[in-house]
């Protein structure tokens, strides 16, 4: 088998496992919460802790791979992810489950970025586009397979089996990596910004967990506010540090580039809205409408089909209308599509739900394609690595904030309406909120010039 195919497929084992795991667990949260003796909304901590693990360790993944070797780090990351999966399967309390998810996040933070480094260093530049196309297959299959598979296992077997699926995939990935991947290292290793690492890690962890606990279900609101305040102050100290550091962990100076700034800031607002969907939609279908996990999963996976269909026409749309116009109008359509989930009721026909969710996958996928591509439009090649670290961290933190904000919106809606438990009518305000976050990205992208990213698509502004 040629290396152009073999190496991406090895990395794809890790990417498929991570993508599937993220979508599988979202469908199973209500049943999982009942078994752990928790309110379903408190299980947002399980999603948030995983994202925190990603956000904390992604920035140092490239440095660690250059220092210890890409193959060594890639195999170790798979092992860490596998260990976290086994701990999830064995968890009998919320604290143990959240800790296991955080460990999975550490493995995921090293696994996928380092896997991409392996591809870039193993495959000739002339074959890179083909190699990346092979790599994207599992990222598309994971969201398709994950929700119905997680729902099927949860409904007809037990949610613990969800995490045991990772065992054979992990073993296969480690074996293939040991046999076919070289242990690439860098000859020019820049110093690691340890102070920046600890400041950003502590700040983002305290802020994210504080926001997740602010509803008062597990911790007094005063303590949660204190965590948020301390986390915010720590991140501010990091900002001051990054201005003086010659090699900052997250180089915020890159935000001076208009296209990159629009991609990161506008993209973060959009991702906050979208990040809540995998948490809120299965919860609304199961807790609010009384569906079982399998039926909820089959509806949720419709968004993945919408995303796949977009891949077929995305380039043509960008070439005809340009980044700026597509980002503005598509954000409007995406926000309306996500907000329309709040119109679902227990009597809404099954096929109507699937059609709306399919559109709710198409428009966000188009937005992500625009944002992720435009981020690199005006970057120098020397800045790509640092820009990728910064963009990846902001993306993960934004998705985690989406889960937190979505859960808080449902909690406040339930309390304001005087409900002791969550009912179907508590979800529509949350879907309105996440739709508004998607719309909030429009003012950022409107500041882009008409010819933004034109060199990437060949679009000629009128």
Phi, psi and omega per residue, in radians:
X1 nan 2.301 -3.125
X2 -1.155 2.618 -3.103
X3 -1.126 -0.482 3.113
X4 -1.044 -0.510 3.099
X5 -1.693 -0.730 -3.013
X6 -1.135 -0.884 -3.075
X7 -1.086 -0.843 3.087
X8 -1.037 -0.618 3.140
X9 -1.220 -0.559 3.059
X10 -1.139 -0.826 3.100
X11 -1.117 -0.559 -3.134
X12 -1.106 -0.490 3.065
X13 -0.990 -0.770 -3.137
X14 -1.227 -0.769 -3.098
X15 -1.145 -0.713 3.115
X16 -1.091 -0.762 -3.118
X17 -1.080 -0.757 -3.112
X18 -1.192 -0.800 -3.125
X19 -1.139 -0.742 -3.124
X20 -1.181 -0.715 -3.116
X21 -1.045 -0.729 -3.097
X22 -1.134 -0.667 -3.108
X23 -1.457 -0.529 3.138
X24 -1.133 -0.798 -3.033
X25 -1.190 -0.592 -3.108
X26 -1.050 -0.675 -3.132
X27 -1.221 -0.442 -3.017
X28 -1.698 -0.005 -3.022
X29 -1.028 -0.770 -3.127
X30 -1.037 -0.779 3.129
X31 -1.183 -0.728 3.127
X32 -1.066 -0.742 -3.141
X33 -1.086 -0.713 3.138
X34 -1.104 -0.730 -3.139
X35 -1.170 -0.553 3.135
X36 -1.553 0.029 3.101
X37 1.250 0.608 -3.082
X38 -2.168 2.786 2.970
X39 -1.219 2.450 -3.108
X40 -0.961 -0.580 -3.123
X41 -1.143 -0.512 -3.121
X42 -1.213 -0.320 3.140
X43 -1.262 -0.071 3.016
X44 -1.070 -0.412 3.067
X45 -1.057 -0.583 -3.140
X46 -1.155 -0.694 3.097
X47 -1.269 -0.705 -3.112
X48 -1.152 -0.724 -3.091
X49 -1.127 -0.604 3.098
X50 -1.149 -0.778 3.136
X51 -1.131 -0.653 3.096
X52 -1.076 -0.749 3.096
X53 -1.039 -0.720 3.084
X54 -1.112 -0.873 -3.060
X55 -1.105 -0.582 -3.115
X56 -1.283 -0.715 -2.947
X57 -1.800 -0.230 3.082
X58 -1.008 -0.748 -3.072
X59 -1.048 -0.450 -3.092
X60 -1.780 0.031 -3.066
X61 -1.103 -0.737 3.138
X62 -1.121 -0.742 3.141
X63 -1.120 -0.768 -3.127
X64 -1.089 -0.705 3.125
X65 -1.137 -0.713 3.113
X66 -1.166 -0.556 -3.086
X67 -1.398 -0.764 -3.015
X68 -1.888 -0.139 -3.135
X69 1.819 2.340 -3.056
X70 -1.106 -0.728 -3.127
X71 -1.136 -0.757 -3.141
X72 -1.040 -0.831 -3.095
X73 -1.211 -0.688 -3.133
X74 -1.082 -0.826 3.122
X75 -1.115 -0.742 -3.138
X76 -1.107 -0.690 3.136
X77 -1.098 -0.724 3.091
X78 -1.088 -0.715 3.128
X79 -1.116 -0.722 3.106
X80 -1.114 -0.756 3.109
X81 -1.091 -0.715 3.105
X82 -1.115 -0.757 3.114
X83 -1.059 -0.760 3.085
X84 -1.081 -0.659 3.119
X85 -1.112 -0.767 3.122
X86 -1.129 -0.660 3.094
X87 -1.160 -0.636 3.069
X88 -1.076 -0.786 -3.122
X89 -1.105 -0.531 -3.093
X90 -1.617 -0.055 -3.028
X91 -1.190 2.437 3.088
X92 -2.189 0.094 3.109
X93 -2.501 2.812 -3.141
X94 -1.114 -0.734 -3.116
X95 -1.063 -0.767 3.141
X96 -1.146 -0.680 -3.121
X97 -1.185 -0.727 3.128
X98 -1.123 -0.727 3.112
X99 -1.103 -0.692 3.129
X100 -1.162 -0.672 3.100
X101 -1.153 -0.647 3.085
X102 -1.092 -0.725 3.105
X103 -1.115 -0.695 3.046
X104 -1.033 -0.693 3.133
X105 -1.095 -0.657 3.088
X106 -1.094 -0.787 3.111
X107 -1.101 -0.763 3.126
X108 -1.114 -0.620 3.141
X109 -1.105 -0.572 3.132
X110 -1.588 -0.528 -2.961
X111 -1.194 -0.992 -3.020
X112 -1.320 -0.844 3.110
X113 -1.034 -0.738 3.134
X114 -1.172 -0.616 3.068
X115 -1.043 -0.689 3.096
X116 -1.151 -0.672 3.088
X117 -1.058 -0.733 3.126
X118 -1.023 -0.749 -3.139
X119 -1.119 -0.815 -3.103
X120 -1.078 -0.526 -3.100
X121 -1.645 -0.190 -3.089
X122 -1.788 -0.444 -2.994
X123 -1.891 2.364 3.078
X124 -1.021 2.569 -3.101
X125 -1.002 -0.598 -3.129
X126 -1.159 -0.343 -3.119
X127 -1.882 0.136 -2.993
X128 -1.177 -0.729 -3.125
X129 -1.077 -0.745 3.120
X130 -1.110 -0.719 -3.134
X131 -1.119 -0.745 3.136
X132 -1.156 -0.597 3.113
X133 -1.110 -0.636 3.056
X134 -1.143 -0.645 -3.093
X135 -1.185 -0.538 -3.083
X136 -1.303 -0.250 -3.123
X137 -1.018 -0.875 -3.132
X138 -1.167 -0.518 3.120
X139 -1.161 -0.449 3.069
X140 -1.506 -0.607 -3.127
X141 -1.276 -0.607 -3.093
X142 -0.967 -0.929 3.124
X143 -1.149 -0.389 3.102
X144 -1.360 -0.818 -3.066
X145 -1.376 -0.648 -2.971
X146 -0.980 -1.022 -3.064
X147 -1.029 -0.881 3.128
X148 -1.179 -0.595 3.114
X149 -1.156 -0.791 3.104
X150 -1.087 -0.702 3.105
X151 -1.160 -0.689 3.132
X152 -1.121 -0.826 -3.130
X153 -1.108 -0.752 -3.108
X154 -1.170 -0.681 -3.083
X155 -1.306 -0.721 -2.974
X156 -1.912 -0.175 3.085
X157 -2.251 -1.920 3.114
X158 -2.672 2.502 -3.069
X159 -1.052 -0.421 -3.108
X160 -1.115 -0.479 -3.141
X161 -1.180 -0.340 3.118
X162 -0.991 -0.734 -3.055
X163 -1.455 -0.360 3.120
X164 -1.336 -0.260 3.049
X165 -1.049 -0.522 -3.079
X166 -1.219 -0.310 -3.054
X167 -1.089 -0.990 -3.130
X168 -1.131 -0.625 3.134
X169 -1.126 -0.726 -3.135
X170 -1.136 -0.778 -3.135
X171 -1.090 -0.750 3.107
X172 -1.095 -0.768 3.139
X173 -1.082 -0.755 3.137
X174 -1.161 -0.674 3.129
X175 -1.131 -0.838 -3.118
X176 -1.149 -0.668 3.103
X177 -1.103 -0.729 3.138
X178 -1.104 -0.581 -3.037
X179 -1.548 -0.587 -2.939
X180 -2.071 -0.237 -3.085
X181 -1.753 2.303 3.082
X182 -1.404 2.704 -3.076
X183 -1.586 1.266 -3.077
X184 -1.139 2.409 3.014
X185 -2.267 2.864 3.107
X186 -1.753 2.416 3.090
X187 -1.437 -0.355 -3.133
X188 -2.065 1.598 -3.064
X189 -1.738 2.042 3.095
X190 -1.335 2.683 3.125
X191 -1.126 2.483 3.124
X192 -1.444 2.305 3.127
X193 -1.393 1.424 -3.075
X194 -1.137 -0.719 3.131
X195 -1.082 -0.767 3.106
X196 -1.104 -0.649 3.124
X197 -1.079 -0.839 -3.113
X198 -1.182 -0.691 3.133
X199 -1.125 -0.816 -3.121
X200 -1.191 -0.660 -3.137
X201 -1.145 -0.849 -3.123
X202 -1.157 -0.765 -3.106
X203 -1.110 -0.857 -3.111
X204 -1.182 -0.638 3.130
X205 -1.138 -0.848 -3.134
X206 -1.101 -0.744 -3.105
X207 -1.152 -0.817 -3.099
X208 -1.155 -0.799 -3.136
X209 -1.201 -0.633 3.096
X210 -1.068 -0.769 3.107
X211 -1.128 -0.628 3.133
X212 -1.199 -0.468 -3.063
X213 -1.746 0.057 -2.990
X214 -1.256 -0.224 3.135
X215 -1.308 -0.150 3.045
X216 1.432 0.112 -3.116
X217 -1.246 -0.665 -3.070
X218 -2.007 -0.330 -3.069
X219 -2.545 2.536 3.116
X220 -1.012 2.366 -3.104
X221 -0.937 -0.574 3.135
X222 -1.060 -0.743 3.113
X223 -1.181 -0.673 3.118
X224 -1.116 -0.751 3.085
X225 -1.077 -0.682 3.128
X226 -1.109 -0.696 3.082
X227 -1.078 -0.764 3.130
X228 -1.084 -0.768 -3.119
X229 -1.124 -0.797 3.138
X230 -1.137 -0.699 3.105
X231 -1.105 -0.756 3.115
X232 -1.097 -0.728 3.118
X233 -1.133 -0.697 3.127
X234 -1.118 -0.703 3.098
X235 -1.169 -0.587 3.076
X236 -1.145 -0.715 3.078
X237 -1.075 -0.650 3.092
X238 -1.100 -0.710 3.119
X239 -1.014 -0.748 3.105
X240 -1.123 -0.711 3.131
X241 -1.134 -0.735 -3.066
X242 -1.131 -0.496 3.129
X243 -1.204 -0.477 -3.094
X244 -1.698 -0.375 -3.042
X245 -1.363 2.221 3.136
X246 -1.173 -0.532 3.113
X247 -2.215 1.222 -3.090
X248 -1.174 2.616 3.129
X249 -1.044 -0.795 3.073
X250 -2.121 1.908 -3.025
X251 -1.514 1.701 -3.096
X252 -1.281 -0.200 3.115
X253 -1.137 -0.364 3.120
X254 -1.169 -0.314 3.128
X255 -1.227 -0.112 3.064
X256 -1.248 -0.335 3.132
X257 -1.377 2.054 -2.993
X258 -0.948 -0.803 -3.098
X259 -1.185 -0.676 3.121
X260 -1.197 -0.704 3.131
X261 -1.095 -0.768 3.124
X262 -1.112 -0.679 3.141
X263 -1.135 -0.753 -3.072
X264 -1.338 -0.884 -3.059
X265 -1.316 -0.870 3.087
X266 -1.092 -0.686 3.118
X267 -1.134 -0.613 -3.133
X268 -1.164 -0.703 3.093
X269 -1.105 -0.759 3.135
X270 -1.120 -0.722 -3.102
X271 -1.228 -0.481 3.056
X272 -1.050 -0.775 3.106
X273 -1.130 -0.846 -3.079
X274 -1.239 -0.536 -3.091
X275 -1.091 -0.394 -3.134
X276 -1.375 -0.365 -2.995
X277 -1.089 -0.853 -3.123
X278 -1.079 -0.359 3.098
X279 -1.538 -0.818 -3.013
X280 -1.325 -0.751 -3.014
X281 -1.114 -0.887 3.089
X282 -1.079 -0.575 3.131
X283 -1.163 -0.751 3.129
X284 -1.134 -0.730 -3.102
X285 -1.185 -0.620 -3.091
X286 -1.573 -0.972 -3.087
X287 -1.303 -0.704 -3.101
X288 -1.404 -0.742 -3.026
X289 -1.836 -0.096 3.068
X290 1.384 0.272 3.079
X291 -1.270 2.741 2.988
X292 -1.449 2.964 -3.035
X293 -1.105 -0.589 -3.099
X294 -1.184 -0.811 3.135
X295 -1.141 -0.692 3.089
X296 -1.096 -0.674 3.136
X297 -1.150 -0.651 -3.136
X298 -1.196 -0.571 3.066
X299 -1.265 -0.764 -3.093
X300 -1.071 -0.652 -3.074
X301 -1.240 -0.184 3.109
X302 -1.070 -0.522 3.132
X303 -1.096 -0.566 3.131
X304 -1.168 -0.643 3.095
X305 -1.149 -0.654 3.056
X306 -1.085 -0.708 3.127
X307 -1.143 -0.706 3.139
X308 -1.153 -0.710 3.119
X309 -1.092 -0.652 3.131
X310 -1.055 -0.623 -3.113
X311 -1.008 -0.508 -3.088
X312 -1.307 -0.439 -3.059
X313 -2.090 -0.094 -3.032
X314 -1.002 -0.819 -3.106
X315 -1.095 -0.726 -3.137
X316 -1.131 -0.704 3.126
X317 -1.117 -0.776 3.129
X318 -1.120 -0.704 -3.114
X319 -1.125 -0.578 -3.085
X320 -1.452 -0.708 -2.986
X321 -1.912 -0.316 3.130
X322 1.498 2.791 -3.061
X323 -1.084 -0.832 -3.011
X324 -1.055 -0.876 -3.111
X325 -1.123 -0.748 -3.120
X326 -1.127 -0.762 -3.121
X327 -1.082 -0.689 -3.106
X328 -1.239 -0.947 -3.065
X329 -1.266 -0.613 3.134
X330 -1.217 -0.616 3.075
X331 -1.092 -0.671 3.090
X332 -1.086 -0.837 -3.134
X333 -1.150 -0.687 3.123
X334 -1.135 -0.755 3.122
X335 -1.065 -0.738 3.108
X336 -1.147 -0.678 -3.137
X337 -1.123 -0.768 -3.131
X338 -1.192 -0.720 3.127
X339 -1.125 -0.529 -3.110
X340 -1.163 -0.293 3.044
X341 -1.033 -0.479 -3.141
X342 -1.206 -0.225 3.109
X343 -1.454 -0.199 3.123
X344 -1.105 2.485 3.032
X345 -2.312 2.937 3.112
X346 -1.028 -0.315 -3.127
X347 -1.725 -0.026 3.120
X348 -1.106 2.266 -3.129
X349 -1.012 2.522 -3.104
X350 -0.985 -0.810 -3.096
X351 -1.175 -0.585 3.085
X352 -1.126 -0.752 3.088
X353 -1.034 -0.798 -3.115
X354 -1.103 -0.670 3.141
X355 -1.152 -0.750 3.138
X356 -1.176 -0.729 3.120
X357 -1.146 -0.599 3.078
X358 -1.064 -0.762 3.073
X359 -1.144 -0.592 3.094
X360 -1.211 -0.162 3.004
X361 -1.731 -0.567 -3.092
X362 -1.155 -0.955 -3.046
X363 -1.152 -0.777 3.067
X364 -1.085 -0.622 3.119
X365 -1.117 -0.699 3.065
X366 -1.076 -0.720 3.140
X367 -1.111 -0.757 3.138
X368 -1.136 -0.673 3.105
X369 -1.066 -0.773 3.110
X370 -1.105 -0.870 -3.062
X371 -1.125 -0.778 -3.089
X372 -1.206 -0.604 3.131
X373 -1.311 -0.773 -3.087
X374 -1.143 -0.434 -3.121
X375 -0.984 -0.537 -3.054
X376 -1.781 0.124 -3.027
X377 -1.082 -0.719 -3.028
X378 -2.077 0.357 3.138
X379 -1.545 2.489 2.951
X380 -1.303 2.667 -3.114
X381 -1.038 -0.542 -3.125
X382 -1.223 -0.349 -3.086
X383 -1.681 -0.091 -3.007
X384 -1.070 -0.773 -3.091
X385 -1.088 -0.831 -3.134
X386 -1.173 -0.652 3.119
X387 -1.134 -0.684 3.124
X388 -1.094 -0.744 3.116
X389 -1.066 -0.831 -3.122
X390 -1.108 -0.824 -3.119
X391 -1.105 -0.697 -3.112
X392 -1.134 -0.725 -3.136
X393 -1.146 -0.807 -3.139
X394 -1.076 -0.692 3.112
X395 -1.039 -0.853 -3.088
X396 -1.159 -0.742 3.126
X397 -1.104 -0.679 3.134
X398 -1.118 -0.759 3.111
X399 -1.091 -0.698 3.092
X400 -1.139 -0.683 3.087
X401 -1.104 -0.602 3.113
X402 -1.058 -0.783 3.095
X403 -1.057 -0.781 -3.113
X404 -1.113 -0.830 -3.101
X405 -1.189 -0.697 3.103
X406 -1.073 -0.787 3.117
X407 -1.127 -0.687 3.135
X408 -1.167 -0.644 3.120
X409 -1.122 -0.736 3.098
X410 -1.131 -0.735 -3.132
X411 -1.065 -0.827 -3.127
X412 -1.155 -0.689 3.107
X413 -1.062 -0.751 3.134
X414 -1.117 -0.752 -3.111
X415 -1.207 -0.733 -3.120
X416 -1.128 -0.531 3.118
X417 -1.562 0.042 3.055
X418 1.287 0.476 -3.140
X419 -1.604 2.323 3.102
X420 -1.394 -0.454 3.054
X421 -2.271 2.835 -3.088
X422 -1.264 2.335 3.090
X423 -2.205 3.023 -3.050
X424 -1.011 -0.655 -3.084
X425 -1.243 -0.105 -3.127
X426 -1.470 -0.160 -2.996
X427 -1.625 -0.505 -3.031
X428 -1.069 -0.648 3.085
X429 -1.085 -0.600 -3.142
X430 -1.156 -0.697 3.111
X431 -1.188 -0.581 3.040
X432 -1.090 -0.768 -3.121
X433 -1.063 -0.820 -3.088
X434 -1.219 -0.518 3.038
X435 -1.143 -0.671 3.117
X436 -1.153 -0.617 3.090
X437 -1.104 -0.674 3.083
X438 -1.100 -0.715 3.116
X439 -1.182 -0.475 -3.111
X440 -1.149 -0.272 3.122
X441 -1.362 -0.254 -3.062
X442 -1.111 -0.824 3.140
X443 -1.011 -0.525 3.128
X444 -1.217 -0.817 -3.091
X445 -1.298 -0.378 3.104
X446 -1.146 -0.365 -3.127
X447 -1.417 -0.092 3.106
X448 -1.243 2.579 3.021
X449 -1.200 2.761 -3.090
X450 -1.071 -0.517 -3.090
X451 -1.686 0.317 -3.127
X452 -1.015 2.198 3.097
X453 1.236 0.238 -3.074
X454 -1.078 -0.532 -3.127
X455 -1.147 -0.386 -3.106
X456 -1.461 -0.483 -3.030
X457 -2.024 -0.297 -3.064
X458 1.408 0.173 -3.141
X459 -1.219 2.408 3.101
X460 -2.033 1.911 -3.103
X461 -1.046 2.517 -3.133
X462 -1.239 nan nan
